Amino acid sequence: MEKTAIAIGGGPAGLATALMLAKSGWNNITVLEKRPSADFYEPDKSFLYLIDGRGQKCTDFLGLSDRLAELGVANTDVNFTVIQADGSQNTSKMPVPGSRDRKTAYWLPRSTFMQLLYQEIEQNWRHCITVLFDTVCLEIDRAIADSDGSEKLKVIAKNNNEGDDQNLTFETDLLLGCDGITSIVRKTLSKWDDSAGSKRFEMRHFPSPSSGLKYKVLTLPPQPPLNRDGSERAIPSTAYAIRGAFRDRDRAVSLGLLPRKNPDEPRTANIITYPDRDIWKLQDGKQVFDFLETAFPQLPIDKILSSEEVARFAESQGGQFPDPQYCPGLFFLLSENDKNTAGVVLMGDAIHCFPPDIGQGVNAALEDVCVLHQAISEAENDLSRALPLYESLRANDTAALAKLAQIGFPWQYNQNQFRKNLWRVNVILRVLLNRLLPQIFDPPAILMISNYNLSYDEIWRKAQKTTAILYLLISGLAIASWVSIWRF
Ligand SMILES: Cc1cc2nc3c(=O)[nH]c(=O)nc-3n(C[C@H](O)[C@H](O)[C@H](O)COP(=O)(O)OP(=O)(O)OC[C@H]3O[C@@H](n4cnc5c(N)ncnc54)[C@H](O)[C@@H]3O)c2cc1C
C-alpha cells in the first residue's frame, strides 16, 4: 500500500484509526498530537471511560480486548456507595443493563486506555506508524505534488520544542480529522466547502439539560480515607457519590468517584454543577479548603487534599459540558471520481460530541473506526469510493447520537430533583411496558444504548416509535375521559 495517511489528533480516534489502517496494509501513517505523551495527565481531563461492547468491536479487531479486561474494572463487579453528610452509607450493586445482548464493559482512566493503544503501536507497528507528540497542526492546504502533478493535501505543523520558524510540512493522500470538538480539520473543510453554501461541515447543535454544566476534577491520593477518623479507605473498584451538607441551591455540591483497577493510582473526584454556583467563585486554595471542609463534614478533608491540590483547583478554569452536536459531512475529496484522489475524513468528537451522560464518547469514536475500516475494505482502498461509503454508513448514526444524548440521562447531575423524578417515571414506565408488550414497546433509550447489536439510528427510531405510541395512548385516554365526563 503506497498511500500515505496523516491523523490530526492522537486521542482514542486518532491512535485507533492509525492501528486500523496499519492492520489493513497501510504502511506510511503519521499521527500529530499536540500533547506531550499518550498518557499525559491533565487533572481536569482525567475522566474515566466505560468501554462497552460497541467500543470492543474495535479493540477486538485490534487484538486488545484481553488487555483491556486486565487493565479495566468490569462493570459487573462495581459496587456503588452513597455517603451522606452525616456519614451514613448505603452500598448497592452498580446497575448494569443486563441481557444476552450485552458484553461486560470495562472502566479505565483515559490515560490508561491511551497508553494501551500507544504501546500496541510501539510494540508492533513502529515500522508503519509514527506518532509525533508535542506537535500541533497549524494549517491544512491543497497543493500540487512535485512528484506526479496530482493535487495533494498539505499539513503544516509545529513541534512545541522547536523554534517558531521551524514549521514541519507533510503531504498526504488521506487526512484523518481526529482532533476533537474544536477540530481544525473540520473548520478547514467548512471554509473549503463554503462556495457550495451547504454548511456540510458546520456542527448542528441541540439543547440538553446537562449542556453548559461546569466541571472540575479533584485529584485525591490512592485509596483516600472516606470517614472522619480516617479508618475507612475507598475501595478502588467501588464508585462513590459523596453528598454535601449544604442544601441551598448556591452551595449544594456532591463528589463523584468512579472505579479504577490500579489501587496505587490517585483517585479522582468530579464536581459538576451550574456555572453560577458558589464553588466556582472561590478565589484561592484556602477558600476552597474551607468550603469543602464545611460542605463535607463526613470526610477528613485535611488528609485527602493537599494545599497544592486545593490551590490548583481554585486556579483551574475547569470545563463545561458541550451541547449535543453533530456534523452532517464526514468526508471531502479533492477530486470526485478519481481513483487516486486525496481525501479527508472526520471521526470521533470532530463529528459527534455531547455531555458525558450516556458514556458513549469513546465508544462512538471506536465504532467510527470500525465503520471506516468496513468502507475502506469494501472499496479496496479506493478513497473516491471508500469515503462516500463511510459517510453513507455512518451519517445517520452520527445525527442519532446527538439526539440520544438529549434524552439518554441528562438529569443525572442533580440539577433539578423534580425533573429527575419525571425522567425516572418515564424510564420505569417504558421498562414495564416493554416487559408486558415487547412487540409494541421498546425499552428506554438509555438501556438500549449499551446493546451494541443495535445502531444508534435504530435505537433512536425505536425510542421515537415508543414515544409516538405513548402520546397516542395518552391522547386517546384524555379524549375518552373528556367524552365520558361530557356525556354524564
Ligand atoms: C468531562 C468529560 C467527561 C467525559 N466522560 C466520558 C465518559 O465517561 N465516557 C466516554 O466515553 N466519553 C467521555 N467523554 C468524551 C470523550 O472524552 C470523547 O468522546 C473521546 O475522547 C473522543 O475521542 P477523540 O479521539 O475523538 O477526541 P479527543 O479525545 O478529544 O482527542 C483529540 C486529540 O486531538 C488533539 N488535537 C486537537 N487539536 C489538535 C491539533 N491542532 N494538532 C494536534 N493535535 C490536536 C488533542 O490534544 C486530543 O488528544 C468525556 C468528555 C468530557 C469533557
The ligand as a Tripos MOL2 file, in Angstrom:
@<TRIPOS>MOLECULE
LIG
   53    58     1     0     0
SMALL
NO_CHARGES

@<TRIPOS>ATOM
      1 C1        -15.6690   15.9690   31.3570 C.3       1 LIG1
      2 C2        -15.7700   14.9300   30.3000 C.ar      1 LIG1
      3 C3        -16.0920   13.6510   30.6680 C.ar      1 LIG1
      4 C4        -16.1840   12.6610   29.7020 C.ar      1 LIG1
      5 N1        -16.5250   11.4250   30.1150 N.ar      1 LIG1
      6 C5        -16.6520   10.4620   29.2040 C.ar      1 LIG1
      7 C6        -17.0410    9.1690   29.6100 C.ar      1 LIG1
      8 O1        -17.2980    8.9140   30.7800 O.2       1 LIG1
      9 N2        -17.1470    8.2150   28.6690 N.ar      1 LIG1
     10 C7        -16.8810    8.4740   27.3650 C.ar      1 LIG1
     11 O2        -16.9850    7.5690   26.5310 O.2       1 LIG1
     12 N3        -16.5210    9.6780   26.9550 N.ar      1 LIG1
     13 C8        -16.4060   10.6810   27.8290 C.ar      1 LIG1
     14 N4        -16.0560   11.9210   27.4090 N.ar      1 LIG1
     15 C9        -15.8850   12.1590   25.9690 C.3       1 LIG1
     16 C10       -14.6140   11.5310   25.4390 C.3       1 LIG1
     17 O3        -13.5150   12.0780   26.0870 O.3       1 LIG1
     18 C11       -14.5040   11.7730   23.9450 C.3       1 LIG1
     19 O4        -15.7190   11.4720   23.3070 O.3       1 LIG1
     20 C12       -13.4200   10.9020   23.3240 C.3       1 LIG1
     21 O5        -12.2020   11.1950   23.9390 O.3       1 LIG1
     22 C13       -13.3610   11.1540   21.8370 C.3       1 LIG1
     23 O6        -12.1220   10.7860   21.3160 O.3       1 LIG1
     24 P1        -11.4690   11.6020   20.1140 P.3       1 LIG1
     25 O7        -10.1820   10.9290   19.8340 O.co2     1 LIG1
     26 O8        -12.4550   11.7820   19.0410 O.co2     1 LIG1
     27 O9        -11.2230   13.0830   20.6740 O.3       1 LIG1
     28 P2        -10.2880   13.5770   21.8400 P.3       1 LIG1
     29 O10       -10.2160   12.6010   22.9320 O.co2     1 LIG1
     30 O11       -10.7300   14.9620   22.1510 O.co2     1 LIG1
     31 O12        -8.8480   13.6300   21.1770 O.3       1 LIG1
     32 C14        -8.4910   14.6280   20.2590 C.3       1 LIG1
     33 C15        -6.9970   14.7630   20.3020 C.3       1 LIG1
     34 O13        -6.5990   15.6810   19.2980 O.3       1 LIG1
     35 C16        -5.5780   16.5010   19.7970 C.3       1 LIG1
     36 N5         -5.5920   17.7310   18.9920 N.ar      1 LIG1
     37 C17        -6.6060   18.6290   18.8870 C.ar      1 LIG1
     38 N6         -6.2740   19.6090   18.0230 N.ar      1 LIG1
     39 C18        -5.0370   19.3020   17.5640 C.ar      1 LIG1
     40 C19        -4.1540   19.9460   16.6450 C.ar      1 LIG1
     41 N7         -4.4820   21.0900   16.0100 N.pl3     1 LIG1
     42 N8         -2.9510   19.3850   16.4200 N.ar      1 LIG1
     43 C20        -2.5950   18.2270   17.0540 C.ar      1 LIG1
     44 N9         -3.3890   17.5900   17.9430 N.ar      1 LIG1
     45 C21        -4.5890   18.1230   18.1790 C.ar      1 LIG1
     46 C22        -5.9510   16.6970   21.2630 C.3       1 LIG1
     47 O14        -4.8240   17.0410   22.0340 O.3       1 LIG1
     48 C23        -6.5080   15.3290   21.6310 C.3       1 LIG1
     49 O15        -5.5340   14.4630   22.1490 O.3       1 LIG1
     50 C24       -15.9460   12.9420   28.3360 C.ar      1 LIG1
     51 C25       -15.5960   14.2300   27.9590 C.ar      1 LIG1
     52 C26       -15.5280   15.2200   28.9280 C.ar      1 LIG1
     53 C27       -15.1480   16.6130   28.5080 C.3       1 LIG1
@<TRIPOS>BOND
     1     1     2 1
     2     2     3 ar
     3     2    52 ar
     4     3     4 ar
     5     4     5 ar
     6     4    50 ar
     7     5     6 ar
     8     6     7 ar
     9     6    13 1
    10     7     8 2
    11     7     9 ar
    12     9    10 ar
    13    10    11 2
    14    10    12 ar
    15    12    13 ar
    16    13    14 ar
    17    14    15 1
    18    14    50 ar
    19    15    16 1
    20    16    17 1
    21    16    18 1
    22    18    19 1
    23    18    20 1
    24    20    21 1
    25    20    22 1
    26    22    23 1
    27    23    24 1
    28    24    25 2
    29    24    26 1
    30    24    27 1
    31    27    28 1
    32    28    29 2
    33    28    30 1
    34    28    31 1
    35    31    32 1
    36    32    33 1
    37    33    34 1
    38    33    48 1
    39    34    35 1
    40    35    36 1
    41    35    46 1
    42    36    37 ar
    43    36    45 ar
    44    37    38 ar
    45    38    39 ar
    46    39    40 ar
    47    39    45 ar
    48    40    41 1
    49    40    42 ar
    50    42    43 ar
    51    43    44 ar
    52    44    45 ar
    53    46    47 1
    54    46    48 1
    55    48    49 1
    56    50    51 ar
    57    51    52 ar
    58    52    53 1
@<TRIPOS>SUBSTRUCTURE
     1 LIG1         1 GROUP 0 **** ****
